[in-house]
Amino acid sequence: MVTGVGVLDKAMAVLGAVEIEPRTLAELRSATGLPRATAHRLALALEAHGLLRRDDAGRFELGPHLVTLGAAATARFGVLAAARPVLERLRDATGESVQLFVPEGAARRCTISLESPHGLRWIVPEGALFPLDVGSAGRVLSGERSRRPWVESVGEREPGVASVSAPVLDRAGSIVAAVSVSGPIERMSRQPGERFGPPVVAAAEEVAAAMR
């Protein structure tokens, strides 16, 4: 595929050339049709980013960072497919807005957002990026632990908004996402975990089970 973004297309050509088997620089140049200097420069840059590595014979092959990226992509796509029907039931059961957040670097991204049927509701746009250090979902994804299996937040990130979140765990017990219920404090109350904690935890556990 050619996108018109030259350096990206060339880098993908290099990665594609070693997808089946390791290649020497000469083989890499032949497979991609790139000038030797260009192929060498791109291969070294990809190696520096962990996308390529050298085998014992000095040939270029796929690098270890691709394993990390692949695992993250698999986890995220898996959790999205598993989560949507569960979150729809959670939204219907609670009557409040529900979200699924996944970690992204030092932040968290909303990947699913289902709005409450109430006229007064908290709306989180899908794709929005938020910090990890505030809000119940951010604290869950940061690994915050307490005697309870959920984390609540009252007016912490946005005045007038309360939320309750619980972690989605993979087979290894790592947190891959956070399920959240959020809404106005006047409906959620200042102790939202007492009412919403159990159904949020149950939904997070159902998502985790559906991924396995």
Protein Blocks (a to p, Z undefined) as FASTA:
>chain_A
ZZhiaklmmmmmmmmmmmmpccdfklmmmmnopafklmmmmmmmmmmnopaccdfkopac
ddfklmmmmmmmmmmmmmmmmmmmmmmmmmmmnopacdddddehjbccdfbdcddfbfbd
cdddehiacdfkgcjklmmmnopacfbfbdcdehklpghiacdddddddfkopafbdcdd
dddfklnopalmlmmmmmmmmmmmmmmmmmZZ
